[in-house]
Each structure stands twice: as C-alpha cells, then as structure tokens.
C-alpha cells in the first residue's frame, strides 16, 4: 500500500490529523517501563515523534522510503525502511531482540497488515507478560452538519469504488479487527477506546487531505479526478456557508490496546 502514497508523501505528512496528547498519555500509562517502542507503519513519523517524548528510544519502521523522508528527525528515533514481509531474523537484526520491546504502536495502518504474521512478530518482540500493543485508526473527519452531509455523500458514493476492501475495517472503527491480546491493567476489554484529534484547516488544506487518500491516488491512476469541478463547487459552497474560512476539523480516533500476557 505504501507505493500508492509515493507521489503524495509530502501532502500526507502535512495534512493528516495530529494525534492528541491524551492518546499517548493513556497508552504510556499502561506500559510498566518506558524504554523502547516499535512504531510500525510509521509513515511520516507523527506517532513516533509524540512517543519519543515519553519513551527513551523509538524504532519507527515503514515500507515506503518516500514517507520516511518527511518524518521528523529526532535524536531518540531510529527510522528503518523494512520489507513488507519481515522475517523474525530480520526483526531481530534490524529492530529489536526478543522480549525487549515495551510497546508496539500502529497508527492508521494495521488494516493493511497480514494479521497472523504480524501478531507473531509482536508477541515475539514484546516483553512478557506486560508488553503492550496499541493500534488506532481515525474515521471520517467532522466539521459541521451542513458540510459533513456533503462530505459523507462524496465518501460513500464517489470514492467507494476506489478503496481497498481493508478500508471497511476502518469504517467499522476497528471493532471487527482480529486482536488476540489480553486487556491491559485497569480495563476489562481491548477497546476500541475513543479519542479525538482536532486540526484547524482551510478548504485548500481539506482538499490536500483528500488527495492524500489511497482511493484518490487509485482513482487518478485510472484517469478519474475525484475532486472534479462539480465536487469542488459543492464542497466550496458548503464550506463557505457559515462565512468562516478556517474551521476546526475533528477526527474521531478508535484505539485497540492489549498486553501480550504469558504465552503458553
């Protein structure tokens, strides 16, 4: 999937929601130690940069070198471009030794992974029994009822043919995703737990956000411009209805979190 974003890596890094501090504080409160994080599918490093403020070291991996080019350079983050099919041997050589990772995070990427293979790697890497895996996604941004109605119609009708099937896991808020881990201390289930990301954006920024979608790139490769003249006109009219050019865009975040437990 990373290749679909090659031409949009810069837009991706500039337009995606900034995750709230509360999300990382909640996750960090569930890991007994704060030595090492493996941030998988790091993209442009948004989650990695936030985690680096809490944990001593972050190893942030992605299959797209273009995405990693736009990741923030922070002293305690090591970025690593990895193969989509990472073996345990490669994991040990390039990322971490067995049972040494406090936390594995996956921000808006888990739905693309091969679950059985990836979960085997996570269980191998995490400290036993309290190493934590935290995976989250965000669903459609919300602005105001008038604009949201136009946006929802665009998403459900215009873009639907160009999304991969895995997108449905995001639409379902990760509720249906396979997640074979134990609840972390203090809660009785693995989620999803709800958070919100807020970004101030103008309409041009919102169009940049849409153009960073994989569905937009897929449509473009097939000769279809999703942000065509009529769509732009409808969006512009709805956006300008209240006379405010910059708006607060709220992205609902859905977190699945669990600990590895004692493997038998």
C-alpha positions in Angstrom: 0.0 0.0 0.0 2.9 2.4 0.7 3.5 2.8 -3.1 0.1 4.4 -3.5 1.4 7.3 -1.4 4.7 7.9 -3.2 3.5 11.0 -5.0 1.6 12.3 -2.0 4.1 11.7 0.8 4.5 15.4 1.4 0.8 16.1 1.4 0.3 13.1 3.7 2.7 14.4 6.3 1.2 17.9 6.2 -2.5 17.1 6.1 -3.1 14.1 8.4 -4.6 14.7 11.9 -2.2 15.4 14.8 -2.9 12.8 17.5 -3.9 14.3 20.9 -1.6 14.1 23.9 -4.3 12.2 25.8 -4.0 9.3 23.5 -0.3 8.8 24.2 -0.7 9.5 27.9 -3.3 6.8 28.1 -1.1 4.3 26.2 2.0 5.1 28.2 0.1 4.7 31.4 -0.4 1.0 30.5 3.3 0.1 30.0 5.2 -0.6 33.2 8.5 0.7 31.7 9.3 3.3 29.0 12.5 2.1 27.4 11.7 1.0 23.8 8.8 1.4 21.3 8.5 -0.1 17.9 6.2 2.1 15.8 5.2 0.0 12.8 3.9 1.6 9.6 5.2 4.9 10.9 4.6 6.8 7.6 5.8 10.4 8.2 6.5 9.7 11.8 3.7 11.6 13.6 3.1 9.0 16.3 6.9 8.3 16.6 7.6 11.9 17.4 5.0 12.0 20.1 6.2 8.7 21.6 9.8 9.9 21.6 8.8 12.5 24.3 7.7 9.7 26.6 9.9 6.7 25.8 13.7 6.5 25.8 14.0 5.1 22.3 11.7 4.6 19.4 12.3 2.4 16.4 10.0 3.6 13.6 9.6 1.3 10.5 7.8 1.7 7.2 8.0 0.0 3.8 8.0 3.4 2.0 11.3 5.3 1.9 9.4 8.4 0.5 7.2 8.5 3.6 10.3 8.3 5.9 11.9 11.3 4.1 9.2 13.5 5.6 9.5 12.1 9.1 10.8 14.5 11.8 14.5 13.9 12.7 14.6 13.4 16.5 17.7 12.1 18.4 16.0 9.1 20.1 14.1 7.9 17.0 15.7 5.5 14.6 13.9 5.2 11.3 14.2 1.9 9.4 12.8 1.0 5.9 11.7 -2.6 6.0 10.4 -5.2 3.6 6.7 -5.8 3.7 7.4 -9.4 4.5 9.7 -9.1 7.6 11.1 -12.3 8.9 11.8 -12.9 12.6 15.5 -13.0 11.7 15.3 -9.6 10.1 13.3 -8.3 13.0 16.0 -9.4 15.4 18.8 -7.9 13.3 17.2 -4.6 12.4 14.7 -3.8 15.0 15.0 -5.4 18.4 15.9 -8.6 20.3 13.2 -11.0 21.6 11.2 -9.8 24.6 12.8 -6.3 24.7 10.0 -4.0 23.4 7.7 -2.2 25.9 5.2 -1.1 23.3 4.3 -1.7 19.7 2.2 1.0 18.1 0.4 1.1 14.8 -1.2 4.3 13.7 -3.8 4.1 10.9 -2.0 1.1 9.3 -3.0 -2.1 11.0 -5.8 -2.8 8.5 -3.1 -3.3 5.8 -1.2 -5.9 7.7 -1.2 -9.7 7.4 -2.5 -10.3 10.9 -1.2 -13.8 11.8 2.3 -13.0 10.7 2.4 -9.6 12.3 0.9 -10.7 15.6 3.5 -13.5 15.7 6.2 -10.8 15.4 4.6 -8.6 18.0 4.4 -11.4 20.5 8.0 -12.3 19.9 9.2 -8.7 20.4 7.2 -7.6 23.3 8.3 -8.1 26.9 6.3 -10.7 28.7 3.7 -10.5 30.2 3.0 -6.7 30.2 4.3 -5.6 26.9 1.6 -3.6 25.2 0.3 -3.3 21.6 -1.7 -0.2 20.7 -3.3 0.2 17.3 -5.6 3.0 16.3 -7.4 4.4 13.3 -9.4 7.5 12.7 -12.7 7.7 10.9 -14.1 10.5 8.7 -13.4 14.0 10.0 -16.4 16.0 11.2 -16.8 19.8 10.7 -20.4 20.8 10.9 -23.7 19.2 9.9 -24.0 21.0 6.6 -20.5 20.3 5.3 -20.5 16.8 6.8 -23.6 15.8 4.8 -21.8 16.8 1.5 -18.6 15.1 2.6 -20.3 11.8 3.6 -22.1 11.6 0.3 -18.8 12.1 -1.5 -17.1 9.4 0.6 -19.9 6.8 0.3 -20.7 7.3 -3.4 -17.7 8.9 -5.3 -14.8 7.3 -3.5 -16.2 3.9 -2.7 -15.1 2.1 -5.9 -11.5 3.1 -5.3 -10.9 1.9 -1.7 -9.3 -1.4 -1.0 -11.6 -3.9 1.0 -9.4 -3.3 4.1 -10.9 0.2 4.4 -14.1 -1.4 5.8 -12.1 -2.3 9.0 -11.5 1.5 9.5 -15.2 2.3 8.7 -16.1 -0.2 11.4 -13.8 1.6 13.9 -11.5 -1.4 14.3 -14.4 -3.1 16.2 -14.2 -6.2 13.9 -10.5 -6.4 13.6 -8.8 -9.6 14.9 -6.9 -8.6 18.1 -5.7 -11.6 20.1 -4.4 -9.9 23.2 -5.4 -9.5 26.9 -6.9 -6.4 28.3 -4.3 -4.0 29.8 -4.5 -3.3 33.5 -7.4 -1.1 34.6 -9.8 -2.0 31.8 -11.8 -5.1 31.1 -11.7 -5.2 27.3 -9.3 -4.3 24.4 -11.4 -1.5 23.0 -12.0 0.4 20.8 -11.4 3.3 23.2 -12.4 6.7 21.9 -10.3 9.9 21.4 -10.5 12.9 19.2 -7.9 14.7 17.1 -8.6 18.4 16.3 -6.9 20.3 13.4 -7.6 23.8 12.2 -7.9 23.8 8.4 -9.0 25.8 5.5 -10.7 24.3 2.4 -7.5 24.1 0.5 -6.0 22.1 3.3 -9.0 19.8 3.4 -8.6 19.1 -0.4 -4.9 18.3 0.3 -6.1 15.8 3.0 -8.5 14.1 0.5 -5.7 14.0 -2.2 -3.5 12.0 0.3 -6.1 9.2 0.4 -5.1 5.9 -1.3 -8.5 6.0 -3.0 -7.7 9.3 -4.6 -4.4 8.1 -5.9 -6.1 4.8 -7.2 -8.8 6.8 -9.0 -6.1 9.1 -10.5 -4.2 6.2 -11.8 -7.4 5.1 -13.6 -7.9 8.5 -15.1 -10.6 9.7 -12.6 -10.3 13.0 -10.8 -12.4 12.7 -7.6 -12.0 16.3 -6.8 -13.6 17.4 -10.1 -15.2 20.7 -10.8 -18.7 19.8 -9.5 -17.4 18.2 -6.3 -15.1 21.2 -5.6 -18.1 23.5 -6.2 -20.3 21.6 -3.8 -17.6 21.5 -1.1 -16.8 25.2 -1.5 -20.5 26.1 -1.2 -21.0 24.0 2.0 -17.6 25.2 3.5 -18.4 28.9 3.0 -22.0 28.7 4.2 -21.1 30.0 7.7 -18.6 32.6 6.5 -15.7 31.1 8.4 -12.7 30.2 6.2 -10.7 28.2 8.8 -12.5 25.5 10.7 -11.9 23.1 13.4 -11.8 19.6 11.9 -12.4 16.8 14.4 -11.2 13.3 13.6 -12.7 10.5 15.8 -9.9 8.1 16.9 -10.6 4.4 17.8 -7.9 2.6 19.8 -7.4 -1.1 20.3 -5.0 -1.8 23.1 -3.9 -5.0 24.8 -1.0 -6.7 26.5 0.9 -9.8 25.3 0.3 -11.8 28.5 2.1 -15.1 29.4 2.4 -17.1 26.2 1.9 -20.9 26.5 
